[in-house]
Amino acid sequence: MKTMTCTQLGGPCGLAHHGATADEIINAQDQHLKDAEKAGDATHQDARDAMKGRWRHPRQSMGWYKGVKQTFAGLPED
């Protein structure tokens, strides 16, 4: 299990996401951004828009995805 924050994933806050894989953490960030958007949290809107774009255009977003996977791989286990 490893931890990455919303900020590490391009968001504005320090909420910690935990997961056994980078994909689990990315999915947790996506849900966090969805929840923030529903709650009317404008501080997360730019990150939410960016995440929506990555889901719609995954081939174009491979650089971001590979970067997150590399960062995740370099993190210590919790």
Residue, then its C-alpha position, 0 to 999 in steps of 0.5 A: m500500500k502506498t500513498m499519494t496526495c491530491t496535490q501530487l496528482g495535480g489537485p489543490c489539496g493535501l488529501a491522501h489517497h491510498g492504494a496498492t497500485a497507481d491505478e487505484i490511486i488515480n481512481a481514488q483521485d477521480q472520485h475525490l474530484k467528482d465529489a468536490e465538484k458535486a459539493g461545489d468546491a471551485t478550488h478543485q474545478d481545474a483539476r476535475d476538468a483536467m481529469k475529465g480530459r484525460w479520461r476522454h483522451p487517454r492516448q494524449s494523456m499517457g505522459w501524465y499517466k506514466g509520470v504518476k506510475q513512475t512517482f508511485a513506483g518510487l514511493p515507499e510502502d506505507 
